[in-house]
Amino acid sequence: MHSVMFIFKRQNHLTLEEFYEHYEHVHGPIARRLKGLIEYRQHPTRKPGVGDGAYMSKEAPYDAASVYTFESPEAAEKAWISDVGKELDIDTYKLMDTKTMISLPIAIREVISHSNKFFL
C-alpha cells in the first residue's frame, strides 16, 4: 500500500461552510474516481473542545486533512497524472490554499479500531 496525507486550509474567499460543502460533495466524488485508490478519507476539522489535549489552540490551524491510500506507489503515480488526477488538481486549486498545504508520505498503522474485540 501507498498512502499520503494532505493537511490544508481553504481558499480565503470561501467560508468554512462553503469549503466543507465543496470538499464533501464535489472534491470527494472526484477523488474517489482515481484508479488504484483503495481508500480515501476526509477529515474536516471541528471546533476544539474539552478532551482535545493541552496542545490545542482555540481554533484549529487547518481546515481539513485528506488521506489517500493506493494499491502501490506506481498506482498512485498513474492516478495523479491521469485525467481524473488533473481534474482533482484543478479543483484543489479552487478549494485549497496550496501555499500552506502540508503533504506527508505516511504509513497506516492500526492501533485500535471498533472492529477489535475490545469493543464487543
ABEGO torsion letter per residue (X at the ends): XBBBBBBBBBBAABBAAAAAAAAAAAAAAAAAABBGBABBBBBBBBBBBBGAEAABBABBABABBBBBBBABAAAAAAAAABAAAAAAAAAAAAABBAAABBBBBBBBBBABBAABAAAX
